[in-house]
Amino acid sequence: MREVTGTPTIDGAGVLLNRYLGFHTVQLFDPILVLDLFDSTDSEEYTAGFPLHPHRGIECISYVMRGRLLHRDSLGLKTEMGDGDLAWMCAGSGIMHEERIPSTERHLGIQIWLNLPQQEKMARPEFRCIHTRDMKTLPFTGGSVRLLAGTYLNARGHRGAHLPLDLYHISLEPGARLAIPVDSERSVAVLALEGDAIICGTSVAERTAVKLSGGHFATVAATQAMPAQLLFISSLPLKEHVAWGGPIVMNTQSELDQAFAELRRGKFLRDTIDYAEV
C-alpha cells in the first residue's frame, strides 16, 4: 500500500484545492490521472472558478458533496449541480467547458480525471449529471455505501461508456468495518475524506489517499474514537504510454502536438456546436 498526501494548489482562475494525484503518480494510480479535493468556507478561495478551457482524451468526474457547481459546455449543455450530485464528462475528441462555483456556506467536492483507452481517445464527447436522488445508498451495520457510479454487490449505478469505474462514498460509524469485494486485476485507491481510518489493516490519517495492492477484498474501518468518510475508486489499469499536456491527455507526443495545433487553428472541436451559440 502506498500513501499520498495532498499538495495545496491554485488552479483555474484562482481556485484553492488539494491535489493528490497528478504527473508524479500516473503509473502508480493508472488509469486515475487526477484526484483533487476542494474544501473551503472562504468564498474568495473558489468563486473565481474555472473559465472556458478545453479537454481531450479523458473523462472528468466531479462530485459535489456540499455547495453548488454550474457547468456550461460546447455541447450546448448548461447544468446546475448541488449537494450530492455527480457530473460525468467524457471529453473524448474534444470539448470546451467552464465551471462556475457560487458562494455557499461550504464548498466541498472531488474531481477525478480518468484516462481513456488509446482506441477511444477520439470518442464522441458527452456530459451527464447524476443527481443524488437517483443514486442508491446501501446501508450495512455501522455505516452506508453511497453508490456514485459503477456497481456494488448487486446494485448498479451510472456506468460510463468506456473504462469501468466503481466510485463509492463510504460512511462509517466509530469502530465500524466494511470488506469490499475487489477484482484482483483492478487498480484501487481510497481517500480518507474525514476522520482517520484503518485501510487493509494500516492506520491512515485523515486527508490521505492510498493505492491498494491486488487482492480479493479491500477492508476499511473507522477508529473507535471517531466516524470516518471515505472515497473508494476502482478501475482497470490501461498500461499505456501517457502524453500529457495541461488539459489534454493523449498517448504520443505527436498526438499531443496535433491537439494543441488544432486548438490554435480553431479546429479542436468535433461533434460539438460553436460555444458562442450556447
C-alpha positions as CSV (number, residue, x, y, z in Angstrom):
1,M,0.0,0.0,0.0
2,R,1.3,3.5,-0.9
3,E,0.2,6.7,0.8
4,V,-0.1,10.1,-0.9
5,T,-0.8,13.4,0.9
6,G,-2.4,16.3,-0.9
7,T,-0.5,19.3,-2.1
8,P,-2.1,22.8,-1.9
9,T,-2.5,24.0,-5.5
10,I,-4.1,27.0,-7.2
11,D,-5.9,26.1,-10.5
12,G,-8.4,27.7,-12.8
13,A,-8.8,31.4,-12.3
14,G,-7.6,31.1,-8.7
15,V,-9.3,28.1,-7.0
16,L,-7.5,26.7,-4.0
17,L,-7.5,22.9,-3.8
18,N,-5.5,19.9,-2.6
19,R,-4.1,17.8,-5.4
20,Y,-3.4,14.2,-4.6
21,L,-2.7,12.7,-8.0
22,G,-1.0,14.3,-11.0
23,F,2.0,13.9,-13.2
24,H,4.0,12.2,-10.5
25,T,1.5,9.4,-9.9
26,V,0.5,8.5,-13.4
27,Q,2.0,5.0,-13.4
28,L,1.2,4.1,-9.8
29,F,-2.6,5.0,-9.9
30,D,-3.2,4.2,-13.6
31,P,-5.8,4.9,-15.0
32,I,-6.7,7.6,-12.5
33,L,-4.7,10.7,-13.6
34,V,-6.0,13.4,-11.2
35,L,-7.6,13.4,-7.8
36,D,-8.4,16.9,-6.4
37,L,-10.2,17.8,-3.2
38,F,-11.9,21.1,-2.7
39,D,-12.9,22.2,0.8
40,S,-13.4,25.8,1.8
41,T,-15.7,28.0,3.8
42,D,-14.0,31.1,2.3
43,S,-15.6,32.1,-1.0
44,E,-12.6,34.0,-2.1
45,E,-10.8,30.7,-2.4
46,Y,-13.1,29.2,-5.0
47,T,-15.6,31.6,-6.6
48,A,-13.2,32.6,-9.4
49,G,-14.0,29.2,-10.8
50,F,-12.7,27.5,-14.0
51,P,-13.2,29.7,-17.1
52,L,-13.6,28.3,-20.5
53,H,-11.0,25.6,-21.3
54,P,-10.5,22.5,-23.5
55,H,-10.2,18.8,-22.7
56,R,-9.4,15.8,-24.9
57,G,-8.6,12.2,-24.2
58,I,-10.1,11.9,-20.6
59,E,-13.2,11.7,-18.6
60,C,-13.8,14.2,-15.8
61,I,-15.9,13.2,-12.8
62,S,-16.9,15.9,-10.3
63,Y,-18.6,15.0,-7.0
64,V,-20.3,17.9,-5.3
65,M,-20.6,16.9,-1.6
66,R,-21.5,20.4,-0.4
67,G,-22.2,23.6,-2.3
68,R,-23.1,24.3,-6.0
69,L,-21.4,23.9,-9.3
70,L,-22.6,25.5,-12.6
71,H,-21.4,23.7,-15.8
72,R,-21.6,25.0,-19.4
73,D,-20.0,23.4,-22.4
74,S,-19.6,23.3,-26.2
75,L,-22.3,20.5,-26.4
76,G,-24.8,23.2,-25.7
77,L,-25.4,22.0,-22.2
78,K,-26.0,24.1,-19.1
79,T,-26.3,22.3,-15.8
80,E,-26.5,23.3,-12.1
81,M,-25.4,20.8,-9.5
82,G,-26.0,20.8,-5.8
83,D,-25.3,18.8,-2.6
84,G,-24.6,15.1,-3.5
85,D,-24.7,15.5,-7.3
86,L,-22.2,14.0,-9.7
87,A,-21.0,15.4,-13.1
88,W,-19.6,12.9,-15.6
89,M,-18.0,14.5,-18.6
90,C,-16.3,12.4,-21.4
91,A,-14.1,14.9,-23.2
92,G,-13.3,12.3,-25.9
93,S,-12.3,14.0,-29.2
94,G,-12.6,17.5,-27.6
95,I,-14.8,19.6,-25.5
96,M,-14.8,23.2,-24.2
97,H,-16.4,23.9,-20.8
98,E,-16.5,26.2,-17.9
99,E,-17.3,25.6,-14.2
100,R,-18.6,28.4,-12.0
101,I,-18.7,27.9,-8.3
102,P,-21.2,30.2,-6.5
103,S,-20.6,31.3,-2.9
104,T,-22.0,28.9,-0.3
105,E,-21.5,28.1,3.4
106,R,-19.0,25.4,2.4
107,H,-17.7,24.2,-0.9
108,L,-16.7,20.6,-0.6
109,G,-16.1,18.3,-3.6
110,I,-13.9,16.0,-5.5
111,Q,-12.7,15.9,-9.1
112,I,-11.2,12.8,-10.8
113,W,-9.7,12.5,-14.2
114,L,-10.0,9.1,-15.7
115,N,-7.8,8.2,-18.7
116,L,-9.4,7.0,-21.9
117,P,-8.0,3.9,-23.7
118,Q,-5.9,4.7,-26.8
119,Q,-8.5,3.4,-29.2
120,E,-11.3,5.5,-27.6
121,K,-9.4,8.8,-27.1
122,M,-11.4,10.4,-30.0
123,A,-14.8,9.1,-28.9
124,R,-17.8,11.5,-29.2
125,P,-17.8,13.8,-26.1
126,E,-20.8,13.7,-23.8
127,F,-21.9,15.1,-20.4
128,R,-24.3,13.8,-17.8
129,C,-25.4,14.9,-14.4
130,I,-26.3,12.2,-11.9
131,H,-28.5,13.7,-9.2
132,T,-28.3,12.5,-5.6
133,R,-32.0,11.5,-5.8
134,D,-31.1,8.9,-8.5
135,M,-28.2,7.3,-6.5
136,K,-28.5,4.2,-4.3
137,T,-27.4,4.4,-0.7
138,L,-26.8,0.9,0.7
139,P,-26.8,0.5,4.5
140,F,-24.8,-2.0,6.5
141,T,-24.2,-2.5,10.2
142,G,-22.3,0.7,11.3
143,G,-22.5,2.7,8.1
144,S,-23.5,3.0,4.5
145,V,-22.2,3.0,0.9
146,R,-23.5,5.6,-1.5
147,L,-23.1,4.2,-5.0
148,L,-21.9,7.2,-7.1
149,A,-21.0,5.1,-10.1
150,G,-20.4,1.5,-11.2
151,T,-21.6,-1.5,-9.2
152,Y,-21.6,-2.5,-5.6
153,L,-22.6,-6.1,-4.8
154,N,-25.9,-6.5,-6.8
155,A,-26.6,-2.7,-7.0
156,R,-25.9,-0.8,-10.2
157,G,-25.2,3.0,-10.6
158,H,-24.2,5.1,-13.6
159,R,-21.8,3.4,-15.9
160,G,-19.6,5.3,-18.4
161,A,-19.3,4.1,-22.0
162,H,-15.5,3.5,-21.7
163,L,-13.4,2.3,-18.8
164,P,-15.4,0.7,-15.9
165,L,-15.3,2.8,-12.8
166,D,-16.6,1.9,-9.3
167,L,-17.0,5.0,-7.2
168,Y,-18.3,4.8,-3.6
169,H,-18.8,7.3,-0.8
170,I,-18.5,5.2,2.4
171,S,-19.7,6.4,5.8
172,L,-18.5,4.6,8.9
173,E,-19.6,5.0,12.5
174,P,-16.8,4.7,15.1
175,G,-15.4,1.2,15.1
176,A,-17.4,0.1,12.1
177,R,-15.7,-2.1,9.4
178,L,-16.5,-3.0,5.8
179,A,-15.0,-5.6,3.5
180,I,-15.4,-4.6,-0.2
181,P,-15.1,-7.3,-2.9
182,V,-12.4,-6.3,-5.4
183,D,-11.3,-8.0,-8.6
184,S,-7.5,-8.6,-8.3
185,E,-6.9,-7.0,-11.7
186,R,-8.4,-3.7,-10.6
187,S,-6.5,-0.5,-9.8
188,V,-7.9,0.6,-6.4
189,A,-7.5,3.9,-4.5
190,V,-9.1,5.1,-1.3
191,L,-9.2,8.7,0.1
192,A,-9.8,9.3,3.8
193,L,-12.1,12.3,3.4
194,E,-13.0,12.9,7.0
195,G,-11.7,11.1,10.1
196,D,-8.7,8.8,10.4
197,A,-9.3,5.3,9.1
198,I,-7.8,1.8,9.1
199,I,-7.4,0.6,5.5
200,C,-6.4,-3.0,4.9
201,G,-5.1,-3.1,8.4
202,T,-3.0,0.1,8.2
203,S,-3.8,3.3,10.0
204,V,-4.3,6.1,7.6
205,A,-4.6,9.7,8.6
206,E,-7.5,12.0,7.5
207,R,-7.0,13.6,4.1
208,T,-4.6,10.9,2.9
209,A,-5.0,8.9,-0.3
210,V,-3.8,5.3,-0.6
211,K,-3.1,2.9,-3.5
212,L,-4.0,-0.6,-2.6
213,S,-2.2,-3.8,-3.7
214,G,-4.1,-6.5,-5.5
215,G,-6.4,-8.8,-3.6
216,H,-10.0,-10.1,-3.4
217,F,-11.2,-7.7,-0.7
218,A,-10.4,-4.2,0.5
219,T,-11.2,-3.6,4.1
220,V,-11.9,-0.2,5.5
221,A,-12.7,0.7,9.1
222,A,-13.2,3.8,11.3
223,T,-11.2,4.1,14.5
224,Q,-13.0,3.7,17.8
225,A,-12.6,7.4,18.5
226,M,-14.4,9.0,15.6
227,P,-16.5,8.3,12.5
228,A,-15.0,8.3,9.0
229,Q,-15.9,9.2,5.5
230,L,-14.0,7.5,2.6
231,L,-14.0,7.7,-1.2
232,F,-13.4,4.4,-2.9
233,I,-12.2,4.4,-6.5
234,S,-11.7,1.3,-8.6
235,S,-11.0,0.9,-12.4
236,L,-8.9,-1.2,-14.8
237,P,-5.3,-0.1,-15.5
238,L,-4.5,0.7,-19.1
239,K,-0.8,0.2,-19.0
240,E,-0.4,2.6,-22.0
241,H,2.0,5.4,-22.6
242,V,0.7,8.8,-21.4
243,A,1.5,12.1,-23.2
244,W,0.0,14.8,-21.0
245,G,-0.1,18.5,-21.6
246,G,-2.3,20.5,-19.3
247,P,-6.0,19.7,-20.0
248,I,-5.2,17.2,-22.8
249,V,-4.0,13.6,-22.4
250,M,-3.0,11.5,-25.4
251,N,-0.7,8.6,-26.0
252,T,2.1,10.1,-28.0
253,Q,3.8,13.5,-28.2
254,S,2.8,13.8,-31.9
255,E,-0.9,13.3,-30.9
256,L,-0.5,15.9,-28.2
257,D,1.2,18.4,-30.6
258,Q,-1.7,17.8,-33.1
259,A,-4.3,18.6,-30.4
260,F,-2.7,21.9,-29.5
261,A,-2.2,22.8,-33.2
262,E,-5.9,22.2,-33.8
263,L,-6.7,24.3,-30.7
264,R,-4.6,27.2,-32.1
265,R,-6.3,26.9,-35.5
266,G,-9.8,26.7,-34.2
267,K,-10.2,23.1,-35.4
268,F,-10.2,21.5,-32.0
269,L,-13.9,20.8,-31.6
270,R,-15.6,17.9,-33.5
271,D,-19.1,16.6,-32.8
272,T,-19.9,19.9,-30.9
273,I,-21.6,23.2,-31.7
274,D,-19.9,26.6,-31.6
275,Y,-19.5,27.6,-27.9
276,A,-20.6,31.1,-28.7
277,E,-24.1,29.7,-29.5
278,V,-24.6,28.2,-26.1
